[in-house]
Amino acid sequence: MPQPSPGYARSGNPLWAWWRDRAIATVDHDAVLRKVAQEAGWSARYALMVVISAGISILGLLLPSSAVLIGAMLISPLMMPIIGLGFALATFDFDEMRSAGFALGAGAVIAILLCAAFVALSPVQTVTNEIAVRTHPNLFDLLVALLSALAGSYALIRGRGETVVGVAIAIALMPPLAVVGFGLATANWTIAGGALLLFMTNLVTIGLTAAFVARLYGFGSHLTPAHTRLQSMLMIVGLTALAVPLALTLRQIAWEALASRQIRDTVQAQFPAGARISDIETDFRADPIKVVATVLTPAYAPDIERQAQSILTGNLRRRMQLTVDQVRIGSDDADNAQVVAAQTRDRQPSVDLVAEKVADRLATIAGIPANAVIVDRSNRRAVAMVQPIAGATLGLYRQLEVRATAGLKDWTIFLVPPPQPLPSIAMEGNAPDAEDDEALDLSAWAIRRQSLPVVLRGAAGQAEAVRAALVARGVDAGRLRVDADRRRNVTLSWALPD
């Protein structure tokens, strides 16, 4: 069994002597290291547990279901490789470091790719609450990881296996990786980056904390004081590097909570007694900050928006854009019905906020700046010109439009693809082949998205039949020109200007 370092052994500190005799001496160091080495490396069982845990995690995120996510947390296959890295750092065992590092890296990549593939094939690609909460880590997440790692390392060293179950739930390593996969599949880099930061926070904090606890219990006692100083420096630098940005994020969250309360109180103060706020939405990411409030009031209050906006700008020292919808309430049945309707209606985001989200989504998908997206707020329509994608077909561009439309209720989305070759239409007599309905649908979609005329070439009767089929699918007949020839199939081509 490794012994405490000579420097510590000669120390006359009674507290250290007590800890050495009562704690370190009671630990079977060799058995603990064997257990860590056995469970922290790559194996078929470990790979299977990664796949199962990742699958359960992504299902729990999409449903969303906290109970399902807890099931994924309980499996927690990534926890032991991270703790293995910590113990390897504590003992400077580079072979174990490589083994645990490979298992961790391979497991993380498998989990991300599996979840990304599942989301790409899934009809449900909505950002649920369970996904959103894992995209903005803060200092509290680091503290949770630190305290959980303390408990997990202690449980491992002292043989308290039942404690590890609670630690696995608290740390929740797999769900952030599943969110990274979701972000990759939906091309949402904000979600993917935030979830990856949360995973890295857990990884680094658990690894460094495990190394600290291992050294505290006498692991690595053969190391020199120089090694100990290097370990201490790595722990301090690693935790500090994470703590600073996470503390800034926590500060922003706290400021937004305080600002939200001030906004609500300021708006409420502008109205007479009996008025109440039915709904209020704030977009802190916008510049100026956008606030949309609905207030039920017994008397209309003029100039409310200017007064409240001026007060909030002074108090918060940020530019504000305030919109207040006043709903008059009274004592008669009609007014009471209006109040009930206002209180029970669905709280949809304001048109302006949704329009910004639509513009951001289309800009990401189309590969253009958000200000290049044409948004008609009153008619809830948005149009974006897609940048050419190497090797892309009309079918791919149409799928991009379908993805852009997902979850945008009552909005009409148009993605305008770059001019692409239109498919030929196989004919069966003087009618389009029944199996070519998909080609007709795709051609009609592409023609409706462009402003260019189209030439149909084929036998006169067949070309006219295709023209009629395209008109039936919403294409303007004036944009279709028939050039009769003796082709067996009907070809469609853009009539490009000279």
C-alpha positions, 0 to 999 in steps of 0.5 A: 500500500502506498505510504504518505509522502516523507514530508508529510510523515515527518510533519509534526502537525497533529491534525495531519497525524490524525487524518493519516491514522484514521482516514488514509490508513484505513483505505485499501489503495490498491483495491480502489485503483484496481476498481477504477482501472477496471471500470474506467477503460473501454469495453463492450459493456461500456459501449453498450451502456453509452448507446443505451444511455444516449438513446434514453437521454434524447427520448427524455429530452424530446418528450420531454420527460424528467423521469426518462432523463433520470433513467439515463442519468442512473446508467451514467457510463461516462462518470467512471472514465472521468473519475479515472482521469482524476485518479490518473492525474493524482498518481501521474499514471499516464497509461491509465490517463490514456485508457480513461481518456480514450474511453471518455472521448470515444463514448462522447463521440458515439453519444453525440453522433447517435443523438444527432442521427436520431434527431435528424430522422425524428419528426419532432425537433422542437426545443423543449424546456429540458433542452433549453435548461441545458444550454445556459450553464452558470457558476451554480452548475460548476458548484453542483459538479464540484460537490457531486464529485466530492461525494462520488470520489468519497463513495468510491474510496470508502466503498459506499456504492449506494451514494454513487446513484445519487451522484449520477443523478445530480451530475447528469453527464449524458443529457448535455451530450444529447443536447449537443447532438440535437444542436448539430442535427438542427444546425443550432450552434447556440444550443450545441455550444451551450450544452457542450460548455455544460458537459465540459464544466462537469468533465473538468470539475469532476476530474479535478475534484476526483484528483483532489480527493484522491490526493487527500486520501493518500493516492499519489503519495510517492510523488515529489513536492514539485508534482504536488505543486503542478497538480495544485496549479492544474486544479486552480487554473482549470476551475478558475478558467471555468468559473469566470465565464460561468460567473458572468453568465450567472450574473446575467441571469441574476440581472435579468431576474431583477430586471424582469421584476422591475419591468413588471412593477413599473408597468403595473405602477402606471395603472390605477388600482384594480388593474393587473398584468395578464401577460408580459414577455421580455426579450433581453437579447434584443437591442433595445430590450423588447417588452410586450405586456397585456394589462387588464384595466378598468380605465384606459391610461394614456401615454403609458408606454412612453412614461414606463419606457423612460423610467425603465431606461433610467433604472436599468440603463439599457434601451427599452422598447415597450408595447402595452396592450390595454384591455378594458374591464368592467362589471357587465357580462361582456366585460367579464367575458373579455377578462376571462378570454384574456386570462385563459387565452394561449400565451403566444409570443408577440409577433415581433419576437416571433418574427425575429426568431423566424428571421434568425432560423431562416438566416441560419438555414439559408446561409445569409444574414438575418437582415437579408430575410424578408419578413412580412409581420402583418401577413406572417410571411417570410422569404429567404434566398438560399445560398448555393450548396455544393451538390444540393438538389431541388429535393434537398432545398425543399426539405430545408424549407420543410425544416424551416417551417417546423413549429411555426404555426400560422406562418408561411415560409418560402425558401427560394433555391438557386435555379436548379435543373428541373426533372423530366416528366415521364409520360404514359400516353398523353398523361404524366406517369402516375409514378412521376407525381413526386417529380411534378410536385417538386417542379411545381414547388421550384417554379412557384419559388422563382420568378423565371418562366419555364419552357416545356418541351415534348409532344404537343399533347403530352406537354400540354398535359404536364402544363395542366398538371403544373397549373393544378398545383398552383403554378401561374399558367402565364409562366409556362410556355410549350415548345412542341417536338418529338421527345418521348418525355416532357422536359422542363427548363428555365427560360433564362434571360439573355 
